[in-house]
């Protein structure tokens, strides 16, 4: 079954009536897992506090921002949502934030936060424009509703010396099917049997991605928040020689 707004409304109504995911699935001829993921996604889109985790993210931001040098701080949010973290970021710098949903962008603009530019757009595409324009940020927050895979390796080129915050779903949050399995393999070199080394595999791949753009990274903080891992990553541009520890004699 393909989801549309009418079917979403039916699922939400049944859930509000106390039906289990299995009961909803049986009534709509769809799997319970699909129902669960759809209702969760709809709840995220409606700005429910349960799914924003602003307090935990803010705590991590305050701890990591000590690594940023300078007074003029430029911040990029790839997924602003309704601006929960935007309000926190604008306290420390100028914010450029994107969301694909016009009502979320309108909501942020209505808050009239100083130094905040909210733009409707698909950040997966917009990021290439920012890179082409040689934009650089002190903080880049990549916080999609699903995998952040399509932002790498190129997202690292947006930071010369700063912090990347990255949200990555726990294994199994995304419905496991043949596409998900292949996605894990193609982007992150992860197999379903790697559950115990899931984060280590992601860290290793991020280090590879950073190297491809002449960046060295350091994982300042990784914390589990509900069903996601939230990473604070120090990013610094360096020569490849320095990254690998190769000393080159200029006199030879």
CORWO-V169162 format. One record per backbone hydrogen bond with DSSP energy under -0.5 kcal/mol. NH is the residue of the N-H (numbers start at 1). CO is the residue of the C=O. E is the energy in kcal/mol with one decimal. If there is no record, write none. Layout:
NH|CO|E, NH|CO|E
This chain:
8|4|-2.5, 9|5|-2.1, 10|6|-1.8, 11|7|-2.4, 12|8|-2.5, 13|9|-2.3, 14|10|-2.5, 15|11|-2.3, 16|12|-2.5, 17|13|-1.6, 18|15|-1.7, 19|14|-2.3, 24|20|-2.5, 25|21|-2.5, 26|22|-2.5, 27|23|-2.0, 28|24|-1.8, 29|25|-0.9, 30|25|-2.5, 35|31|-1.8, 36|32|-2.5, 37|33|-2.4, 38|34|-2.3, 39|35|-2.6, 40|36|-2.0, 41|37|-2.4, 42|38|-2.3, 43|39|-2.0, 44|40|-2.2, 45|41|-2.2, 46|42|-1.1, 47|44|-1.6, 48|43|-1.5, 51|48|-1.7, 52|48|-0.6, 52|49|-1.0, 53|49|-1.1, 57|53|-2.1, 58|54|-2.6, 59|55|-2.1, 60|56|-1.8, 61|57|-2.3, 62|58|-2.6, 63|59|-1.6, 64|60|-2.3, 65|61|-2.7, 66|63|-0.6, 67|64|-2.1, 68|65|-1.6, 73|71|-1.2, 75|94|-2.5, 76|139|-2.5, 77|96|-2.4, 78|76|-0.5, 78|141|-2.5, 80|98|-2.6, 83|80|-2.2, 87|83|-2.1, 88|84|-0.6, 89|85|-3.0, 90|86|-2.5, 91|88|-1.0, 92|89|-2.0, 93|89|-1.1, 94|73|-2.3, 95|115|-2.7, 96|75|-2.7, 97|95|-0.5, 97|117|-2.7, 98|77|-1.9, 99|119|-1.7, 102|100|-0.6, 104|101|-0.6, 105|101|-1.7, 106|102|-2.9, 107|103|-1.8, 108|104|-2.1, 109|105|-2.5, 110|106|-2.2, 111|107|-0.8, 111|108|-1.0, 112|109|-1.2, 113|108|-0.5, 116|113|-1.5, 117|95|-2.9, 118|116|-0.5, 119|97|-2.7, 121|99|-1.7, 121|119|-0.6, 123|121|-0.9, 125|122|-1.6, 126|122|-2.7, 127|123|-2.0, 128|125|-1.2, 129|125|-0.8, 130|126|-2.1, 131|127|-2.1, 132|128|-2.4, 133|129|-1.9, 134|131|-1.6, 135|130|-2.7, 137|158|-2.9, 138|74|-2.5, 139|74|-1.7, 140|163|-2.1, 141|76|-3.1, 142|140|-0.6, 142|165|-3.1, 143|141|-0.7, 151|148|-1.9, 152|149|-1.7, 155|151|-2.3, 156|153|-1.6, 157|154|-1.6, 158|155|-1.7, 159|156|-1.6, 162|235|-2.5, 163|138|-2.9, 164|233|-2.8, 165|140|-2.6, 166|164|-0.5, 166|231|-2.2, 167|142|-2.1, 168|166|-0.5, 168|229|-2.8, 170|227|-2.3, 173|170|-2.1, 174|170|-0.5, 177|175|-0.7, 181|177|-2.6, 182|178|-2.1, 183|179|-2.5, 184|180|-2.6, 185|181|-1.9, 186|182|-3.2, 187|183|-2.5, 188|183|-0.6, 188|184|-1.6, 189|184|-0.6, 189|185|-1.2, 190|184|-1.9, 194|191|-2.3, 195|192|-0.7, 197|194|-1.5, 198|195|-1.0, 201|197|-2.4, 202|198|-1.9, 203|199|-2.7, 204|200|-2.2, 205|201|-2.1, 206|202|-2.4, 207|203|-2.0, 208|204|-1.7, 209|205|-2.6, 210|206|-2.6, 211|207|-2.1, 212|208|-1.8, 213|209|-0.6, 213|210|-1.3, 214|211|-2.0, 215|210|-2.2, 216|236|-3.0, 218|234|-2.0, 220|218|-1.0, 220|232|-1.9, 221|232|-1.6, 223|230|-2.3, 225|223|-0.6, 225|228|-2.8, 226|224|-0.5, 228|225|-2.0, 229|168|-3.3, 230|223|-2.9, 231|166|-3.0, 231|229|-0.5, 232|221|-3.0, 233|164|-3.0, 233|231|-0.5, 234|218|-3.3, 235|162|-3.1, 236|216|-2.0, 237|160|-3.3, 238|214|-2.2, 243|239|-2.1, 244|240|-2.3, 245|241|-1.1, 246|241|-2.8, 247|245|-0.6, 248|246|-0.5, 249|247|-0.5, 250|248|-0.6, 252|249|-0.8
